[in-house]
Amino acid sequence: MKKIFTTAILTAAMLSSASFAASAADVIINLKNKGADGTAMVFEPAFARAAVGDTIKFMPVDKGHFVQNLPMMWPEGMAEVKGKVSEELDFKVEKDGFYAFKCAPHFAMGMVALIQVGNAPVTDAVKAIKVPGPAGKRIEAALALAAAP
């Protein structure tokens, strides 16, 4: 009887840990020369939501792009992220907040993406962060989506 009880507990523990591991998701962001709407040099989608533990997968659909974090919109204490040209980058999010990314060669053209992790609110401090040029307009549009229910 003791052996059956022990086996049942071990099985329950394994199933519990398997369901926990399965709860993390992959969020796919494509790096493209032209978006579905015709916009040049884009991350698609430019805005996404994720949970702590999820992996953001940046996929270079077109060559010549690479991912780098935007320090002005990055959770405190998180290490910087910098990929390599035309290579996939996987980034596991570890805390709630807003994570902004750029394609360094095409930043001036507005090639940015914003990830909202967890229940990070769009506060006045977040709205006050200024990103220059076309990238700023895309970040503003992404923040509007983040603020929507």
C-alpha positions as CSV (number, residue, x, y, z in Angstrom):
1,M,0.0,0.0,0.0
2,K,2.8,2.4,0.9
3,K,4.4,1.8,-2.6
4,I,1.2,2.6,-4.4
5,F,0.8,5.8,-2.3
6,T,4.4,6.8,-3.0
7,T,4.0,6.2,-6.8
8,A,0.8,8.2,-6.8
9,I,2.5,11.2,-5.1
10,L,5.5,11.0,-7.5
11,T,3.2,10.8,-10.5
12,A,1.2,13.8,-9.3
13,A,4.4,15.8,-8.7
14,M,5.6,15.0,-12.2
15,L,2.3,16.0,-13.8
16,S,2.3,19.2,-11.8
17,S,5.8,20.2,-12.9
18,A,5.1,19.2,-16.5
19,S,2.0,21.5,-16.6
20,F,4.0,24.3,-15.1
21,A,6.7,24.0,-17.8
22,A,4.1,23.8,-20.5
23,S,2.6,27.1,-19.3
24,A,5.4,29.2,-20.8
25,A,4.8,30.3,-24.3
26,D,6.8,31.4,-27.3
27,V,6.0,34.8,-28.7
28,I,7.2,35.1,-32.4
29,I,8.2,38.5,-33.7
30,N,9.3,38.6,-37.4
31,L,11.9,41.1,-38.7
32,K,10.8,42.1,-42.2
33,N,11.7,44.6,-44.9
34,K,8.1,45.2,-45.6
35,G,5.1,44.6,-43.4
36,A,1.7,43.3,-44.3
37,D,0.3,46.8,-44.4
38,G,3.2,47.9,-46.8
39,T,5.2,49.7,-44.1
40,A,8.9,49.4,-44.7
41,M,11.3,47.9,-42.1
42,V,9.1,46.4,-39.4
43,F,8.8,44.0,-36.6
44,E,5.6,42.0,-37.0
45,P,3.8,42.3,-34.7
46,A,5.2,45.6,-33.5
47,F,3.4,45.1,-30.2
48,A,2.9,41.9,-28.2
49,R,1.9,40.8,-24.7
50,A,3.8,38.1,-22.8
51,A,4.1,36.6,-19.4
52,V,7.1,36.2,-17.2
53,G,8.8,33.0,-18.3
54,D,7.7,33.3,-21.9
55,T,10.4,33.4,-24.7
56,I,10.3,36.1,-27.3
57,K,11.6,34.7,-30.6
58,F,12.9,37.3,-33.0
59,M,12.9,35.7,-36.5
60,P,14.8,37.4,-39.3
61,V,12.4,36.8,-42.2
62,D,14.5,39.2,-44.3
63,K,18.3,39.6,-44.1
64,G,20.1,42.6,-42.7
65,H,18.2,43.0,-39.4
66,F,19.3,42.5,-35.8
67,V,17.7,43.0,-32.5
68,Q,18.9,45.2,-29.7
69,N,17.1,46.5,-26.6
70,L,16.2,50.2,-26.3
71,P,17.7,51.2,-22.9
72,M,15.2,54.0,-22.4
73,M,12.4,51.5,-22.2
74,W,13.8,48.5,-20.4
75,P,13.1,47.1,-16.9
76,E,15.7,48.1,-14.3
77,G,18.2,45.4,-13.6
78,M,17.7,43.4,-16.8
79,A,20.8,42.7,-18.9
80,E,21.1,44.3,-22.3
81,V,20.1,42.3,-25.3
82,K,22.0,42.4,-28.6
83,G,21.7,39.9,-31.4
84,K,23.7,39.3,-34.6
85,V,22.8,40.4,-38.1
86,S,20.4,38.1,-39.8
87,E,20.3,35.6,-36.9
88,E,17.4,34.5,-34.8
89,L,17.4,35.8,-31.2
90,D,15.6,34.1,-28.3
91,F,15.0,36.2,-25.2
92,K,13.3,34.9,-22.0
93,V,11.5,37.5,-20.0
94,E,12.1,37.4,-16.3
95,K,10.1,40.2,-14.9
96,D,7.0,42.4,-15.5
97,G,7.5,45.6,-17.4
98,F,7.9,47.1,-20.9
99,Y,10.6,45.8,-23.2
100,A,11.4,47.9,-26.3
101,F,13.6,46.5,-29.0
102,K,15.1,48.1,-32.2
103,C,16.7,46.9,-35.3
104,A,19.9,49.0,-35.0
105,P,20.5,49.5,-38.8
106,H,16.8,50.6,-39.3
107,F,16.0,52.4,-36.1
108,A,15.9,55.8,-37.8
109,M,13.2,54.4,-40.1
110,G,11.1,53.4,-37.1
111,M,11.9,49.7,-36.8
112,V,10.9,49.0,-33.2
113,A,8.8,46.6,-31.2
114,L,7.3,46.8,-27.8
115,I,6.5,43.8,-25.5
116,Q,4.3,44.3,-22.5
117,V,5.1,41.6,-19.9
118,G,2.6,40.8,-17.2
119,N,0.3,43.5,-16.0
120,A,2.7,46.3,-16.5
121,P,0.5,49.5,-16.5
122,V,1.0,52.3,-19.0
123,T,1.9,55.0,-16.4
124,D,2.6,58.6,-16.9
125,A,6.3,57.8,-16.4
126,V,6.1,55.3,-19.3
127,K,4.2,57.8,-21.5
128,A,6.9,60.4,-20.7
129,I,9.7,58.3,-22.3
130,K,10.6,59.9,-25.5
131,V,11.8,57.9,-28.5
132,P,12.9,60.0,-31.5
133,G,11.5,60.2,-35.0
134,P,9.4,57.5,-36.6
135,A,10.4,55.0,-33.9
136,G,8.7,57.2,-31.4
137,K,5.4,57.2,-33.3
138,R,5.5,53.4,-33.5
139,I,6.2,53.2,-29.8
140,E,3.3,55.6,-29.1
141,A,1.0,53.4,-31.2
142,A,2.2,50.3,-29.3
143,L,1.6,52.0,-25.9
144,A,-2.0,52.8,-27.1
145,L,-2.5,49.1,-27.7
146,A,-1.0,48.3,-24.3
147,A,-3.4,50.7,-22.5
148,A,-6.4,49.1,-24.2
149,P,-8.3,46.5,-22.2
